[in-house]
Amino acid sequence: DIKRGTRTVLEYLNEIKNVSDQLAVIGHPVSDKDKVQQALSGLGTNFDIFCTTLEVLPVLPSFEDLKAKLFQHEASRVQRQNLIPSSSYN
């Protein structure tokens, strides 16, 4: 299992893509659906609601669509964190 850990979403998704490409080279291709499921399962708790929302859809997005959605989600999350007032302003 590949886990995101402290890496950025881009680094995490690139690792999934690289491992998938390496497996394809040795004759074990990874389906787009499997890449999406791996990505969702290894994101971590910061993405629980995001993952649950996608997992209940009748059809999972493609890996490329997931990548775009994750970049958007991560950017929104970072923006929200930057808007939270610091206790040093009290």
WOMO-V891235 format. One record per helix or strand. SS is the DSSP state (H for helix, E for strand). FROM is the first residue (numbers start at 1). TO is the last residue. If there is no record, write none. Layout:
ss: {SS,SS}
from: {FROM,FROM}
to: {TO,TO}
//
This chain:
ss: {H,H,H,H,H}
from: {9,32,45,63,87}
to: {25,41,55,83,89}
//
